[in-house]
Amino acid sequence: MATDKDHIALFIDCDNISHKAIEGIISELSNYGVVNIRQAYGNWTKSNLKNWESKLLEFAIKPIQQFDYSKNKNATDILMTIDAIDLLHTKNIDAFAFATSDSDFTPVVMRVQQEGIKVFGFGEKKTPAAFMAACSQFIFTEKLMSTDETIGNVEKNTIKVVKEVRKTSLQLQEDTWLRKLLANAQNQTMDEFGWSNLADMGAYINNKSSFSPINYGYKKLSTLLKVMDVYDLYLDKESKQMSVRCKNYTA
């Protein structure tokens, strides 16, 4: 996991991301470092981006204007890609984050990854699989949405992790992709007694997929494993390190 000193650059495709997701995105990224570069792209003369205006001010996001030069050509995507590549070579960035549901950004994500730099992806469930797979970690924005509540004549904005998406033990166990991912991670990191360090498992998973426990309704991998009820978890009180072993393990 990144340290507090890590610098993260966030690029937002406002044509493909709801303004209601930005608080959750920045909150999640703050767990990994400081989001000191925040840029939002779009044609700000259009009425459909009006809801973004207050969010830009609230979260100190720099708006980048891009006019539509022609129909069916997304100039915003091109500018966002150019800026990301420029930043890759001119700034000391530890991680990039792309908030978009557009697969057109897959090549730039892969290019950043080639430099050994982690890429966080945020997008809706409709996001193409290729873009999700290219990211180091991908989180559905539906899990990080804010809601607008009206109390009397006062509108109140609140942030929540959507609870209805939290998977049950049975649902987790029936997810064959998840079962295979966890089993491979545990097998590749376990010691002679069948125990794996949870941090080592997490690192293996991050290197092999864009998995995030948030997409299953859980903030931590350890909580997901506990609910899944397929693994035994042991916390060493002195080292504060957690170990994991399959319940049906036999030497």
MOPE-V192202 format. One record per helix or strand of 2 or more residues. SS is the DSSP state (alpha for helix, beta for strand). FROM is the first residue (numbers start at 0). TO is the last residue. If there is no record, write none. Layout:
ss/from/to
SS/FROM/TO
SS/FROM/TO
//
This chain:
ss/from/to
beta/6/12
alpha/18/28
beta/33/41
alpha/46/48
alpha/51/57
beta/61/64
alpha/74/89
beta/94/98
alpha/102/113
beta/117/122
alpha/128/133
beta/136/139
alpha/140/143
beta/145/150
beta/153/158
alpha/162/164
alpha/168/172
alpha/175/188
beta/195/196
alpha/197/207
alpha/212/215
alpha/220/227
beta/230/234
beta/241/245
//
